[in-house]
Structures are given as C-alpha cells and as structure tokens.
Amino acid sequence: MRRFYLHKRGRMFYAELVTAAGVKLNARSTGKSTRDEALLVVAEWLKDGLPVVKQSGCLAGILSAIKRPSWKGMTPLLLWQRSGQKGGMEVQGGRRGPL
C-alpha cells in the first residue's frame, strides 16, 4: 500500500498521506513547485509528522472563546468583542463593511 499520493495543482505539488488504516488524509500543499523538492517535504512529514497549523486573527479569538466553559449564552458578537480584536462593522447603504 502507498504511504502517500503526490499531485500537482496549478504550480504547486500537494500530498495526500495515507494512515496505517489505509485512510487518505486531505491534500496538503508542500509549498514546492518541483517534484523533487515536494518529495523531500513529504519525506520530512513521514519522518517527523505533519506540521501544526497556527490559527491567527479573529477566528482564533472566537474559537478560543468558544472552547472556554463560560461561553454559554453569549452571542457571536459578544465572543468577538471579548476576543480583543480591533475594528468594527458599520452599515453603509444597506451593506456591511469594515470601519
């Protein structure tokens, strides 16, 4: 059984790793445009494990607030406000947009 599948999307190579149970994981970009470089990245993933994706920005703040036990009864707007993100929304001509 293959341990991974490598394919190209546009200019970048993507890899689909296969678990020990034979399940294909979602395709991840290697960030490389040549097959040889992409194979080196996949070899590192197989040896060391997949890199952890960091969450940043507003979504990370909301997700961390939701994971807290005190989130019950809060609206998404309150979660966003308590996440400490700056900026806001205002209505302009019936459409919402950043301030």
Disulfide bonds with the S-S distance in Angstrom:
none
